[in-house]
Amino acid sequence: MMRRLIILLAVAAGCLTLAPASTLQRLSLNDMIQKSTMIVRGTIQPGSSAALRGSLIYTHYQLLVTAVFKPAPGQFISPSIDVAVPGGALNGLQQPVAGAPALASGQDYVFFLWTSKSGTTQVIGLSQGLFNVTTNAQGQVIVSRGPATATMLDSSGQPVTDSNLQMPLSQLVSKIQAVLAGGGQ
C-alpha cells in the first residue's frame, strides 16, 4: 500500500513539472481593448505567491493601479488588484507556461486584464496584454511589448508570427477611447 502511494505521488509530481504548451490566438489591439474587462496602468508590488488550481500552478501578483483606461472613469476599480499568471513554483515544483508574461516588482506596465466569473483576474492573451512603460530620451512616455513566444494562430486557425508593438502612451489611450466609443479600427 505504501509503495503504491509513493508511486502515485511521484507520478503526480512529474505531471506538475511538465511545461504546459500554450497556443495563443493572436489578438489585435482592438480585440484586446474590446475583450478586456479592464485596462489599467500600474506597478507590481514586491512579493508574489503561488497557488494550485486544478493541476496548474498560478503565480499571484499585487498590482498597484495608477491609471484606469477601461472601464470609463468614475467606475470603481480597486487600487490594488490580484493578477494571476499561469505557471510558477510551488512546494519545490516548477511549472513554466510558454507565453505567460513575466512580471517584475516595481516595473510600470499597462495591463489589458480579464476577470473570469470566478473572480480570477489575468492578463488577456497571456503576454500579448502586457505593455512595459518607459520614457524615451525626449521625455515621451512609451508603451511596448515584444512578440509572444508561444505558438500563435490567427482567427481561422492558421499559424502566424507575432511582432513587437510600440507607441506613445498618449496614442494608446486615444486608441482605447476610440474603440470604446465605437470608432476604433
C-alpha positions as CSV (number, residue, x, y, z in Angstrom):
1,M,0.0,0.0,0.0
2,M,2.8,2.5,0.9
3,R,4.7,1.6,-2.3
4,R,1.6,2.3,-4.3
5,L,1.1,5.7,-2.6
6,I,4.8,6.7,-3.3
7,I,4.4,5.8,-7.0
8,L,1.2,7.7,-7.2
9,L,2.8,10.8,-5.6
10,A,5.8,10.5,-7.9
11,V,3.6,10.4,-11.0
12,A,1.6,13.4,-9.7
13,A,4.7,15.4,-9.1
14,G,6.0,14.5,-12.5
15,C,2.8,15.8,-14.1
16,L,3.1,19.1,-12.3
17,T,6.7,19.7,-13.5
18,L,5.8,19.3,-17.2
19,A,5.7,22.6,-19.1
20,P,2.2,23.1,-20.4
21,A,2.3,24.0,-24.0
22,S,0.5,27.2,-25.0
23,T,-1.1,28.0,-28.2
24,L,-2.4,31.6,-28.4
25,Q,-4.9,33.2,-30.7
26,R,-3.3,36.4,-32.0
27,L,-5.3,39.3,-30.7
28,S,-5.2,42.7,-32.4
29,L,-5.1,45.8,-30.2
30,N,-8.8,46.3,-31.0
31,D,-9.5,42.7,-29.8
32,M,-7.7,43.3,-26.6
33,I,-9.5,46.6,-25.9
34,Q,-12.9,45.1,-26.6
35,K,-12.4,41.8,-24.7
36,S,-10.6,43.2,-21.7
37,T,-12.8,43.7,-18.6
38,M,-10.4,46.5,-17.5
39,I,-7.3,48.3,-18.9
40,V,-5.0,49.9,-16.3
41,R,-1.6,51.3,-15.7
42,G,0.2,50.2,-12.6
43,T,3.2,48.8,-10.9
44,I,3.8,45.3,-9.5
45,Q,4.3,45.3,-5.7
46,P,7.1,43.3,-4.0
47,G,6.4,39.7,-3.3
48,S,4.2,37.1,-5.0
49,S,2.5,33.9,-4.0
50,A,1.7,30.7,-5.9
51,A,-1.4,28.5,-5.7
52,L,-2.5,25.4,-7.3
53,R,-5.8,25.5,-9.3
54,G,-6.6,22.1,-10.6
55,S,-3.3,20.8,-12.0
56,L,-1.9,24.2,-12.8
57,I,0.2,26.5,-10.7
58,Y,-0.7,30.2,-10.8
59,T,1.6,32.9,-9.5
60,H,-0.3,35.8,-7.9
61,Y,1.0,39.4,-8.0
62,Q,-0.4,42.5,-6.4
63,L,-0.8,45.4,-8.9
64,L,-1.0,48.9,-7.6
65,V,-3.2,50.8,-10.1
66,T,-2.0,54.3,-11.1
67,A,-4.4,55.0,-14.0
68,V,-7.6,53.4,-15.4
69,F,-8.4,53.4,-19.1
70,K,-11.3,50.9,-19.1
71,P,-13.9,50.9,-17.6
72,A,-14.8,54.5,-18.0
73,P,-13.5,57.0,-15.4
74,G,-15.9,57.1,-12.5
75,Q,-16.5,53.3,-12.4
76,F,-14.8,51.8,-9.4
77,I,-11.7,49.7,-9.7
78,S,-9.8,48.7,-6.6
79,P,-6.4,50.5,-6.2
80,S,-4.9,47.0,-5.7
81,I,-5.6,44.1,-8.0
82,D,-4.6,40.5,-7.6
83,V,-3.3,39.3,-11.0
84,A,-2.9,35.6,-11.6
85,V,-0.3,34.4,-14.1
86,P,-0.2,30.8,-15.2
87,G,3.0,29.0,-14.2
88,G,5.4,29.4,-11.4
89,A,6.9,27.5,-8.5
90,L,5.1,25.8,-5.6
91,N,6.3,23.4,-3.0
92,G,9.6,22.8,-4.9
93,L,7.8,22.1,-8.2
94,Q,8.4,24.4,-11.2
95,Q,5.7,24.8,-13.9
96,P,6.7,27.2,-16.8
97,V,4.0,28.2,-19.2
98,A,5.0,29.3,-22.7
99,G,3.7,32.7,-23.5
100,A,3.0,33.7,-19.9
101,P,4.0,37.2,-19.1
102,A,7.0,37.8,-16.8
103,L,6.2,40.5,-14.2
104,A,8.9,42.4,-12.3
105,S,8.4,44.0,-9.0
106,G,8.4,47.8,-9.3
107,Q,8.0,47.8,-13.1
108,D,5.5,50.2,-14.6
109,Y,3.1,48.4,-17.0
110,V,-0.2,48.9,-18.9
111,F,-2.3,45.8,-18.4
112,F,-5.2,44.5,-20.5
113,L,-6.9,42.4,-17.9
114,W,-9.8,39.9,-18.0
115,T,-11.7,38.8,-14.9
116,S,-13.4,35.4,-15.0
117,K,-16.8,34.6,-13.4
118,S,-14.9,33.1,-10.5
119,G,-13.2,36.4,-9.9
120,T,-9.7,35.5,-11.1
121,T,-8.0,38.3,-13.0
122,Q,-5.5,37.5,-15.7
123,V,-3.6,39.3,-18.4
124,I,-5.6,38.8,-21.6
125,G,-3.8,36.8,-24.3
126,L,-1.0,36.0,-21.8
127,S,2.0,38.2,-22.8
128,Q,0.0,39.9,-25.6
129,G,-1.9,42.0,-23.0
130,L,1.2,43.4,-21.1
131,F,3.0,46.5,-22.1
132,N,6.1,47.9,-20.5
133,V,6.0,51.7,-19.8
134,T,9.2,53.6,-20.3
135,T,10.2,57.2,-21.0
136,N,12.4,57.9,-24.1
137,A,15.2,60.4,-24.4
138,Q,12.7,63.1,-25.4
139,G,10.7,62.6,-22.2
140,Q,7.8,60.9,-24.1
141,V,6.1,58.0,-22.2
142,I,6.2,54.9,-24.5
143,V,4.4,51.6,-24.2
144,S,5.9,48.5,-25.8
145,R,5.8,44.7,-25.8
146,G,7.9,42.1,-27.6
147,P,6.4,39.4,-29.7
148,A,4.7,36.5,-27.9
149,T,6.9,33.5,-27.6
150,A,4.2,30.8,-27.7
151,T,2.8,29.2,-30.9
152,M,0.2,31.7,-32.3
153,L,-2.8,31.2,-34.6
154,D,-5.0,33.7,-36.4
155,S,-8.8,33.6,-36.0
156,S,-9.1,31.0,-38.8
157,G,-6.6,28.7,-37.0
158,Q,-3.6,29.4,-39.3
159,P,-0.1,29.7,-37.8
160,V,1.1,33.3,-37.6
161,T,4.0,35.1,-36.1
162,D,3.7,37.9,-33.6
163,S,5.6,41.2,-33.8
164,N,6.8,43.9,-31.5
165,L,4.3,46.7,-30.7
166,Q,5.5,50.1,-29.5
167,M,3.8,53.5,-29.4
168,P,3.4,56.6,-27.2
169,L,1.1,56.1,-24.2
170,S,-1.0,59.0,-25.4
171,Q,-1.6,57.2,-28.7
172,L,-2.6,54.0,-26.9
173,V,-5.0,55.9,-24.7
174,S,-6.6,57.6,-27.7
175,K,-6.9,54.2,-29.4
176,I,-8.6,52.8,-26.3
177,Q,-11.0,55.7,-26.2
178,A,-11.8,55.5,-29.9
179,V,-12.5,51.7,-29.7
180,L,-14.7,52.1,-26.6
181,A,-16.6,54.9,-28.3
182,G,-17.3,52.6,-31.3
183,G,-15.0,54.4,-33.7
184,G,-11.8,52.4,-33.4
185,Q,-10.4,50.4,-36.3
